[in-house]
Amino acid sequence: MNSGHYDLNANFGGSSFPIVIKRLFKTPRNLDFETATWEMVHLIFKPRKAFRSFYYQRQTKHQWARDDPSFFILQVGLLTLSSMVWSLVYGHTFFGFLKMMINMIFVDFFFYGFLVATIFWLILNRPTFKFRSALESQVEWAYCFDVHCNAFLTIWVVLYFVQFLFLPVIHIHKWIGLFVGNALYCFAFAHYFILTFYGYSQITFLKNIQFILFPALAFAVLFIVSLFGIDLSSVLSFYK
């Protein structure tokens, strides 16, 4: 510990990265899918309550990153199911289904997740964002990836599930489709950064992290601008 805070000494080149790899690809004997499901439900409907629960649980473990891969297994399962359903709707071949599954899981979820986690890991471990009494404390890279996974759940709900339900409405009229599609994409990405802010705000030695909310404001402005004819769904869609 350091000045009353947990010393998260893991770093990208040290133990943090191998741990996250092991928990993603090596299934332990005991998986707690019940807790993982509870986390997902509360992240969707009561995110603040979910993050408070994460904080209390991880205080007792002296570790912020998850040590149970159940949440990731469920998340990858939901993405696989989504790629199957979307492929059936669009009449994809088997190879088309594989392409969509790769886009959803390995590009959207893992690649961008690793990229975003690394960016926040580099930024938030700078002294500028730490209290003077906790300059030696380190944010785990694995926790940064956990934050991405928590926030990505809203991407799945809004863009992979709700958008699917709204497809008949989107095709009624061009402007209606533009409004609904852009609203879904802007809300999903804005909410992603709001949940990301909630995640990092649980780490008590961090300060001045309100900048994480700036992209949410940017997407609110982008939504208004996009209504003048920019179809965000065609630009950002995983379908392509």
C-alpha positions as a Markdown table, in Angstrom:
| # | Residue | x | y | z |
|---|---|---|---|---|
| 1 | Met | 0.0 | 0.0 | 0.0 |
| 2 | Asn | 1.0 | 3.6 | -0.5 |
| 3 | Ser | -0.4 | 6.4 | 1.6 |
| 4 | Gly | -3.7 | 4.5 | 2.3 |
| 5 | His | -4.1 | 3.5 | -1.3 |
| 6 | Tyr | -3.5 | 0.2 | -3.0 |
| 7 | Asp | -0.3 | 0.0 | -4.9 |
| 8 | Leu | -1.2 | -1.4 | -8.3 |
| 9 | Asn | 2.3 | -2.2 | -9.4 |
| 10 | Ala | 1.4 | -4.2 | -12.5 |
| 11 | Asn | 2.6 | -2.8 | -15.8 |
| 12 | Phe | 2.1 | -3.5 | -19.4 |
| 13 | Gly | 5.4 | -5.2 | -19.7 |
| 14 | Gly | 5.2 | -7.1 | -16.4 |
| 15 | Ser | 2.6 | -9.4 | -14.8 |
| 16 | Ser | -0.5 | -7.6 | -15.9 |
| 17 | Phe | -0.5 | -8.5 | -19.6 |
| 18 | Pro | 0.2 | -12.3 | -19.1 |
| 19 | Ile | -2.6 | -12.5 | -16.5 |
| 20 | Val | -5.2 | -11.0 | -18.8 |
| 21 | Ile | -4.1 | -13.4 | -21.6 |
| 22 | Lys | -4.3 | -16.4 | -19.2 |
| 23 | Arg | -7.7 | -15.5 | -18.0 |
| 24 | Leu | -9.1 | -15.0 | -21.5 |
| 25 | Phe | -7.8 | -18.3 | -23.0 |
| 26 | Lys | -7.4 | -20.6 | -20.0 |
| 27 | Thr | -10.7 | -21.6 | -18.4 |
| 28 | Pro | -10.4 | -22.2 | -14.6 |
| 29 | Arg | -12.3 | -25.0 | -12.9 |
| 30 | Asn | -14.7 | -22.7 | -11.1 |
| 31 | Leu | -16.5 | -20.1 | -13.2 |
| 32 | Asp | -18.9 | -17.7 | -11.6 |
| 33 | Phe | -21.4 | -17.0 | -14.3 |
| 34 | Glu | -24.1 | -16.0 | -11.8 |
| 35 | Thr | -22.0 | -13.0 | -10.6 |
| 36 | Ala | -21.0 | -12.2 | -14.2 |
| 37 | Thr | -24.6 | -12.1 | -15.3 |
| 38 | Trp | -25.5 | -9.9 | -12.3 |
| 39 | Glu | -22.6 | -7.5 | -13.3 |
| 40 | Met | -23.9 | -7.3 | -16.9 |
| 41 | Val | -27.5 | -6.6 | -15.8 |
| 42 | His | -26.5 | -3.9 | -13.4 |
| 43 | Leu | -24.0 | -2.3 | -15.9 |
| 44 | Ile | -27.0 | -1.9 | -18.3 |
| 45 | Phe | -29.6 | -0.7 | -15.9 |
| 46 | Lys | -27.7 | 0.5 | -12.8 |
| 47 | Pro | -24.1 | 1.2 | -13.8 |
| 48 | Arg | -23.2 | 3.3 | -10.7 |
| 49 | Lys | -24.3 | 0.5 | -8.4 |
| 50 | Ala | -22.3 | -2.0 | -10.5 |
| 51 | Phe | -19.1 | 0.1 | -10.3 |
| 52 | Arg | -19.6 | 0.6 | -6.5 |
| 53 | Ser | -19.9 | -3.2 | -6.1 |
| 54 | Phe | -16.7 | -3.7 | -8.2 |
| 55 | Tyr | -14.9 | -1.2 | -5.9 |
| 56 | Tyr | -15.8 | -3.0 | -2.7 |
| 57 | Gln | -15.1 | -6.5 | -4.2 |
| 58 | Arg | -11.6 | -5.4 | -5.4 |
| 59 | Gln | -10.7 | -3.7 | -2.2 |
| 60 | Thr | -10.8 | -7.0 | -0.5 |
| 61 | Lys | -8.7 | -8.7 | -3.2 |
| 62 | His | -5.9 | -6.0 | -3.3 |
| 63 | Gln | -6.4 | -6.3 | -7.1 |
| 64 | Trp | -8.5 | -4.3 | -9.5 |
| 65 | Ala | -8.6 | -6.5 | -12.6 |
| 66 | Arg | -10.9 | -9.5 | -12.8 |
| 67 | Asp | -9.5 | -12.9 | -11.9 |
| 68 | Asp | -12.6 | -14.8 | -13.2 |
| 69 | Pro | -13.0 | -15.0 | -17.0 |
| 70 | Ser | -16.8 | -15.7 | -16.8 |
| 71 | Phe | -17.6 | -12.1 | -17.8 |
| 72 | Phe | -15.4 | -12.3 | -20.9 |
| 73 | Ile | -16.8 | -15.7 | -21.8 |
| 74 | Leu | -20.4 | -14.4 | -21.7 |
| 75 | Gln | -19.4 | -11.3 | -23.6 |
| 76 | Val | -17.7 | -13.3 | -26.4 |
| 77 | Gly | -20.7 | -15.6 | -26.4 |
| 78 | Leu | -23.1 | -12.6 | -26.9 |
| 79 | Leu | -21.0 | -11.3 | -29.7 |
| 80 | Thr | -20.9 | -14.7 | -31.4 |
| 81 | Leu | -24.7 | -15.0 | -31.1 |
| 82 | Ser | -25.1 | -11.5 | -32.5 |
| 83 | Ser | -22.9 | -12.3 | -35.5 |
| 84 | Met | -25.0 | -15.5 | -36.2 |
| 85 | Val | -28.3 | -13.6 | -36.0 |
| 86 | Trp | -27.1 | -10.7 | -38.2 |
| 87 | Ser | -25.7 | -13.1 | -40.7 |
| 88 | Leu | -29.0 | -14.9 | -41.0 |
| 89 | Val | -30.8 | -11.6 | -41.5 |
| 90 | Tyr | -28.5 | -10.5 | -44.3 |
| 91 | Gly | -28.4 | -14.0 | -45.8 |
| 92 | His | -24.6 | -14.4 | -45.4 |
| 93 | Thr | -22.7 | -17.5 | -46.4 |
| 94 | Phe | -20.7 | -19.4 | -43.8 |
| 95 | Phe | -17.7 | -17.3 | -44.8 |
| 96 | Gly | -19.7 | -14.1 | -44.5 |
| 97 | Phe | -20.7 | -15.2 | -41.0 |
| 98 | Leu | -17.0 | -15.8 | -40.1 |
| 99 | Lys | -16.1 | -12.4 | -41.5 |
| 100 | Met | -18.8 | -10.7 | -39.4 |
| 101 | Met | -17.8 | -12.7 | -36.3 |
| 102 | Ile | -14.2 | -11.7 | -36.7 |
| 103 | Asn | -15.2 | -8.0 | -37.1 |
| 104 | Met | -17.3 | -8.1 | -34.0 |
| 105 | Ile | -15.1 | -10.1 | -31.7 |
| 106 | Phe | -11.5 | -9.6 | -32.8 |
| 107 | Val | -11.7 | -6.1 | -34.4 |
| 108 | Asp | -14.4 | -4.2 | -32.5 |
| 109 | Phe | -14.0 | -5.9 | -29.1 |
| 110 | Phe | -10.4 | -7.1 | -28.8 |
| 111 | Phe | -8.3 | -4.9 | -31.1 |
| 112 | Tyr | -10.0 | -1.6 | -30.2 |
| 113 | Gly | -10.2 | -2.8 | -26.6 |
| 114 | Phe | -6.5 | -3.4 | -26.4 |
| 115 | Leu | -5.8 | -0.1 | -28.2 |
| 116 | Val | -8.1 | 2.0 | -25.9 |
| 117 | Ala | -6.8 | 0.2 | -22.7 |
| 118 | Thr | -3.2 | 0.9 | -23.7 |
| 119 | Ile | -4.0 | 4.6 | -24.4 |
| 120 | Phe | -5.7 | 5.1 | -21.0 |
| 121 | Trp | -3.0 | 3.0 | -19.3 |
| 122 | Leu | -0.3 | 5.3 | -20.7 |
| 123 | Ile | -2.2 | 8.5 | -19.9 |
| 124 | Leu | -3.5 | 7.7 | -16.4 |
| 125 | Asn | -0.2 | 6.5 | -15.1 |
| 126 | Arg | 1.3 | 10.0 | -15.7 |
| 127 | Pro | 1.9 | 12.0 | -12.5 |
| 128 | Thr | -0.5 | 14.7 | -13.8 |
| 129 | Phe | -3.4 | 12.5 | -13.0 |
| 130 | Lys | -2.3 | 11.2 | -9.6 |
| 131 | Phe | -2.4 | 12.8 | -6.1 |
| 132 | Arg | 1.0 | 13.7 | -4.9 |
| 133 | Ser | 0.8 | 11.2 | -2.0 |
| 134 | Ala | 0.3 | 8.3 | -4.5 |
| 135 | Leu | 2.7 | 9.0 | -7.3 |
| 136 | Glu | 4.1 | 5.5 | -7.0 |
| 137 | Ser | 0.7 | 3.8 | -7.4 |
| 138 | Gln | 0.1 | 2.3 | -10.9 |
| 139 | Val | -3.1 | 1.6 | -12.8 |
| 140 | Glu | -3.1 | -2.0 | -14.0 |
| 141 | Trp | -3.3 | -2.4 | -17.7 |
| 142 | Ala | -5.5 | -5.4 | -17.1 |
| 143 | Tyr | -7.9 | -3.1 | -15.2 |
| 144 | Cys | -7.9 | -0.7 | -18.2 |
| 145 | Phe | -9.0 | -3.6 | -20.3 |
| 146 | Asp | -11.7 | -4.5 | -17.8 |
| 147 | Val | -13.1 | -1.0 | -18.0 |
| 148 | His | -13.3 | -1.3 | -21.7 |
| 149 | Cys | -15.1 | -4.6 | -21.4 |
| 150 | Asn | -17.6 | -3.1 | -19.0 |
| 151 | Ala | -18.2 | -0.1 | -21.2 |
| 152 | Phe | -18.4 | -2.2 | -24.4 |
| 153 | Leu | -21.4 | -3.9 | -23.0 |
| 154 | Thr | -23.5 | -0.8 | -23.9 |
| 155 | Ile | -22.1 | -1.1 | -27.5 |
| 156 | Trp | -23.4 | -4.6 | -27.7 |
| 157 | Val | -26.8 | -3.7 | -26.2 |
| 158 | Val | -27.4 | -0.6 | -28.4 |
| 159 | Leu | -25.7 | -1.4 | -31.7 |
| 160 | Tyr | -25.9 | -5.2 | -31.8 |
| 161 | Phe | -29.2 | -5.8 | -30.1 |
| 162 | Val | -31.4 | -2.7 | -30.1 |
| 163 | Gln | -30.4 | -1.7 | -33.6 |
| 164 | Phe | -31.4 | -5.1 | -34.8 |
| 165 | Leu | -34.9 | -4.6 | -33.3 |
| 166 | Phe | -35.2 | -1.2 | -34.9 |
| 167 | Leu | -34.3 | -2.4 | -38.4 |
| 168 | Pro | -38.0 | -2.4 | -39.6 |
| 169 | Val | -38.4 | 1.2 | -38.3 |
| 170 | Ile | -35.1 | 2.4 | -39.9 |
| 171 | His | -36.2 | 1.2 | -43.3 |
| 172 | Ile | -39.6 | 3.0 | -43.2 |
| 173 | His | -38.3 | 6.4 | -44.4 |
| 174 | Lys | -34.8 | 7.7 | -45.2 |
| 175 | Trp | -34.9 | 10.5 | -42.7 |
| 176 | Ile | -36.3 | 8.3 | -40.0 |
| 177 | Gly | -33.6 | 5.8 | -40.6 |
| 178 | Leu | -31.0 | 8.6 | -40.5 |
| 179 | Phe | -32.3 | 9.9 | -37.2 |
| 180 | Val | -32.7 | 6.6 | -35.4 |
| 181 | Gly | -29.4 | 5.1 | -36.8 |
| 182 | Asn | -27.4 | 8.2 | -35.9 |
| 183 | Ala | -29.0 | 8.4 | -32.4 |
| 184 | Leu | -28.2 | 4.8 | -31.7 |
| 185 | Tyr | -24.5 | 5.1 | -32.7 |
| 186 | Cys | -23.9 | 8.5 | -31.0 |
| 187 | Phe | -25.7 | 7.3 | -27.8 |
| 188 | Ala | -23.7 | 4.0 | -27.8 |
| 189 | Phe | -20.3 | 5.7 | -28.2 |
| 190 | Ala | -21.1 | 8.5 | -25.8 |
| 191 | His | -22.3 | 6.1 | -23.1 |
| 192 | Tyr | -19.2 | 4.0 | -23.7 |
| 193 | Phe | -17.1 | 6.9 | -22.5 |
| 194 | Ile | -19.4 | 7.7 | -19.6 |
| 195 | Leu | -19.1 | 4.2 | -18.3 |
| 196 | Thr | -15.3 | 4.4 | -18.9 |
| 197 | Phe | -15.3 | 7.5 | -16.7 |
| 198 | Tyr | -17.2 | 5.6 | -14.0 |
| 199 | Gly | -14.7 | 2.8 | -14.2 |
| 200 | Tyr | -11.6 | 5.0 | -13.6 |
| 201 | Ser | -13.3 | 7.2 | -11.0 |
| 202 | Gln | -13.3 | 4.1 | -8.7 |
| 203 | Ile | -9.5 | 4.3 | -8.4 |
| 204 | Thr | -9.1 | 6.7 | -5.5 |
| 205 | Phe | -5.5 | 7.9 | -6.3 |
| 206 | Leu | -6.6 | 9.3 | -9.7 |
| 207 | Lys | -7.6 | 13.0 | -10.2 |
| 208 | Asn | -8.5 | 15.3 | -13.0 |
| 209 | Ile | -10.0 | 12.5 | -15.2 |
| 210 | Gln | -13.0 | 14.5 | -16.3 |
| 211 | Phe | -11.4 | 14.7 | -19.8 |
| 212 | Ile | -12.7 | 11.1 | -20.3 |
| 213 | Leu | -16.1 | 12.6 | -20.7 |
| 214 | Phe | -15.1 | 15.0 | -23.6 |
| 215 | Pro | -15.8 | 12.4 | -26.3 |
| 216 | Ala | -19.3 | 11.9 | -25.0 |
| 217 | Leu | -19.9 | 15.7 | -25.5 |
| 218 | Ala | -18.3 | 15.4 | -28.9 |
| 219 | Phe | -20.8 | 12.6 | -29.9 |
| 220 | Ala | -23.7 | 14.7 | -28.7 |
| 221 | Val | -22.5 | 17.5 | -31.1 |
| 222 | Leu | -21.8 | 15.0 | -33.9 |
| 223 | Phe | -25.4 | 13.7 | -33.6 |
| 224 | Ile | -26.9 | 17.2 | -34.2 |
| 225 | Val | -24.5 | 17.8 | -37.2 |
| 226 | Ser | -25.1 | 14.3 | -38.6 |
| 227 | Leu | -28.8 | 15.1 | -39.0 |
| 228 | Phe | -27.9 | 17.3 | -42.0 |
| 229 | Gly | -27.3 | 14.2 | -44.1 |
| 230 | Ile | -24.4 | 12.2 | -42.6 |
| 231 | Asp | -25.3 | 8.6 | -42.2 |
| 232 | Leu | -23.1 | 7.4 | -39.3 |
| 233 | Ser | -24.4 | 3.9 | -39.5 |
| 234 | Ser | -23.0 | 3.4 | -43.0 |
| 235 | Val | -19.6 | 4.8 | -41.8 |
| 236 | Leu | -19.2 | 3.0 | -38.5 |
| 237 | Ser | -21.3 | -0.2 | -39.0 |
| 238 | Phe | -19.6 | -3.5 | -38.2 |
| 239 | Tyr | -21.6 | -4.9 | -41.2 |
| 240 | Lys | -18.9 | -3.4 | -43.5 |
